[in-house]
Amino acid sequence: MRDRQLGLLWGGVALALVLLSPLALRFAGGGLPWKCHFKSLTGVPCPTCGTTRAALSLAELDPVHALVHYPLPTVAWILFVGGGLAAGFRAWRRLPLPEIPNRLPFWAKVAIVGVILANWAYSIATGV
Amino acid sequence: MSEPMPPAPPPPPSPYTPPPPGGGGSSEGPRLPWEERDQLGFLNALIETAKLLVTSPSDAFSRIRKDEDYIWPLAFGLAVSWVGNIFYQIWNLLFGAAMMSMMGGMADLEQFGMMGGTNLVTTIISIIVYPIFYAIGIFISAGIYHLCLMLVGAVAESPTGFEGTLKVSAYSSIADLANVVPIFGIFIAIIAKIVLTVIGFTQVHKTTTGKAVAAVLIPLAVCCICLIIFFVSIAGMIGMSS
């Protein structure tokens, strides 16, 4: 079956992230163990500020807080972990997996860049 | 009329077998020694592949084939990266405090956990759990790279697709061996990994160097602006203190 190994590996990685999330919460405690150096120097959050905090909010089973404060990282985490679990399950059941595309239509490229920039603007506006 | 000259002896065989025209994706041509470990033996194949990646990365990456084998390239990456990580942790344990005192004023650097603030227990734990974080990291980085490759149109004609991206990410982990160099090894490793990744993408996706460079630098620019500034700050502080 096409790329069954990939589905199982991705599923394993996603499962590891889910299982490790309580440890991450314990490790992070009251806050992150590091600062964003870009924000420290410029006062402005970097384009990916909030990625770790989004993961921690999801680990706390608080997706609403994660989505409100860090929308793009939250969606990315959900897609990565959810997609991995789904791919792993399908591979385990020997069901066909969708092929990873090599081409993106122009509108999709514009949309991806636009979403990243919009998320950055939102982070700056809300002071993430 | 003179006697006809005897034919010249054939040139000695070269240890390097050139890859077939077209590069990655073809089922013909030489393969990476790691992919022939059944014949070469595990350790020999590991060492030969590492040598090839260091001395002739372009040749090494051109030998990557689409064969739907993800586990063994990841195993190679993990093996070499783990060795590098062990050295990194040891240097961090030995020199972390010295680095911190050298950088005096930047107390918040300690919070990055990259220097200082470590002990034997955390070092051992870091080494033990490293494979889990390596697997997570390689999947995330390969996913981000593949998205960027699609954005710049570098994989439109790729014979290997995401498999090629993941394999390049895994084999580029050879750069982590630079961590055997104390203190500055991590900087060498980062630069070497960028260079290897660019070469790898150029070969396995049959794309231009410009597109490969763009695909590798986009995540660095977007995701790691803070990291770049962090490393530039460290370099600046080292320069000022020396």
HADDOCK unambig.tbl for C-alpha pairs under 7 A between the chains (distance, minus, plus):
assign (segid A and resid 3 and name CA) (segid B and resid 68 and name CA) 5.76 0.50 0.50
assign (segid A and resid 5 and name CA) (segid B and resid 70 and name CA) 6.61 0.50 0.50
assign (segid A and resid 6 and name CA) (segid B and resid 70 and name CA) 6.54 0.50 0.50
assign (segid A and resid 13 and name CA) (segid B and resid 135 and name CA) 6.75 0.50 0.50
assign (segid A and resid 13 and name CA) (segid B and resid 136 and name CA) 5.62 0.50 0.50
assign (segid A and resid 33 and name CA) (segid B and resid 111 and name CA) 5.86 0.50 0.50
assign (segid A and resid 33 and name CA) (segid B and resid 112 and name CA) 6.91 0.50 0.50
assign (segid A and resid 34 and name CA) (segid B and resid 111 and name CA) 4.83 0.50 0.50
assign (segid A and resid 34 and name CA) (segid B and resid 112 and name CA) 4.92 0.50 0.50
assign (segid A and resid 36 and name CA) (segid B and resid 226 and name CA) 6.19 0.50 0.50
assign (segid A and resid 37 and name CA) (segid B and resid 226 and name CA) 5.16 0.50 0.50
assign (segid A and resid 37 and name CA) (segid B and resid 229 and name CA) 6.95 0.50 0.50
assign (segid A and resid 37 and name CA) (segid B and resid 230 and name CA) 6.02 0.50 0.50
assign (segid A and resid 38 and name CA) (segid B and resid 225 and name CA) 6.76 0.50 0.50
assign (segid A and resid 38 and name CA) (segid B and resid 226 and name CA) 4.29 0.50 0.50
assign (segid A and resid 38 and name CA) (segid B and resid 229 and name CA) 6.59 0.50 0.50
assign (segid A and resid 46 and name CA) (segid B and resid 225 and name CA) 6.85 0.50 0.50
assign (segid A and resid 46 and name CA) (segid B and resid 226 and name CA) 6.66 0.50 0.50
assign (segid A and resid 47 and name CA) (segid B and resid 222 and name CA) 6.07 0.50 0.50
assign (segid A and resid 47 and name CA) (segid B and resid 223 and name CA) 6.47 0.50 0.50
assign (segid A and resid 48 and name CA) (segid B and resid 223 and name CA) 5.56 0.50 0.50
assign (segid A and resid 100 and name CA) (segid B and resid 162 and name CA) 6.79 0.50 0.50
assign (segid A and resid 102 and name CA) (segid B and resid 150 and name CA) 6.08 0.50 0.50
assign (segid A and resid 102 and name CA) (segid B and resid 155 and name CA) 5.45 0.50 0.50
assign (segid A and resid 102 and name CA) (segid B and resid 156 and name CA) 5.40 0.50 0.50
assign (segid A and resid 102 and name CA) (segid B and resid 161 and name CA) 6.23 0.50 0.50
assign (segid A and resid 103 and name CA) (segid B and resid 150 and name CA) 5.78 0.50 0.50
assign (segid A and resid 103 and name CA) (segid B and resid 153 and name CA) 6.94 0.50 0.50
assign (segid A and resid 103 and name CA) (segid B and resid 155 and name CA) 6.96 0.50 0.50
assign (segid A and resid 103 and name CA) (segid B and resid 156 and name CA) 5.31 0.50 0.50
assign (segid A and resid 104 and name CA) (segid B and resid 150 and name CA) 6.15 0.50 0.50
assign (segid A and resid 104 and name CA) (segid B and resid 151 and name CA) 6.93 0.50 0.50
assign (segid A and resid 109 and name CA) (segid B and resid 151 and name CA) 5.77 0.50 0.50
